[in-house]
């Protein structure tokens, strides 16, 4: 957890500092550890190891759990005890024995809860506000990772916030909120669309602003990255399949728009939109009252159906052996491609007939605009080629 401070009852005007962590040395047993001491000691100790490190704890105080408080502010453990690390008597250091490290590191991929005891994202959405305020287990894949946002509270305390988008075979996008520094650092190591998370004891809440459910990591939550379980393996295979097919990217624009559509109030003319787009590269949303003045359905196959690298979405041709994008993560690998529709459309409004806004409607959006179902790009290409 992050460092917290409390007034020292014995020394008035002096604060005591603390943070807690959880250790595990076998598949079924783990225990909570609380460290107490001065600001310098606690912050130095906090920065000396991270989640996934193997540590040696010398001279901890073994204490029985408080029957009233129990595991209220830390992960629930099967042990009746907890460990206390103090500045005066205890020491925590990184383990140096490689055999021990190799043995213990396999445990990092075993969830602390039954691997079958979890809610799918579809279950959460279906139950809706019935789950508001509950703590449950979730198995999901990482779709995208946002940018950490720093903030300062009214009493001067600094904090951070990170939002991660999850998905599984039932829901394409679901928000996970992280506030704790260690949790943020852990999920930032995840590779989107290639990482599965088992999130034990995550809090589910109804977000009135989004008008939907969210999951929040708190001090009781334990995240297992790429769990070594059958359920996680099946989800990983699904995530890899939909990622390579480009299905997640096809509805990306629609998902972004749907998340903010109810809050859009700014109205633009075509000329105002073009001017705003030239002034700033930042994405923005607005309402435009216009009509379609050009719908290029008769374009050549190469203009309507585009081939893109499945890894970086850079436009390529089918005869290429590798992706030509210098920044593509799979540039040295055999090219894997996806196909989709790019439909060129012009919009015109009441201001100036010659002032049109050229747009490209990509796969996912075009069905909403044209009220049509999506054909298979490969079949369309073969059919159109046969007609030429």
PyMOL commands that set and color helices and strands:
alter all, ss='L'
color gray80, all
select helices_A, chain A and resi 39-46+98-109+121-131+181-188+230-245+247-250+252-263+270-279+301-304+365-370+377-387
alter helices_A, ss='H'
color red, helices_A
select strands_A, chain A and resi 4-7+15-24+30-37+55-58+61-64+81-86+91-94+135-145+149-152+158-167+174-178+196-207+212-217+222-225+267-268+287-288+291-295+305-309+337-348+356-362
alter strands_A, ss='S'
color yellow, strands_A
deselect
rebuild
show_as cartoon
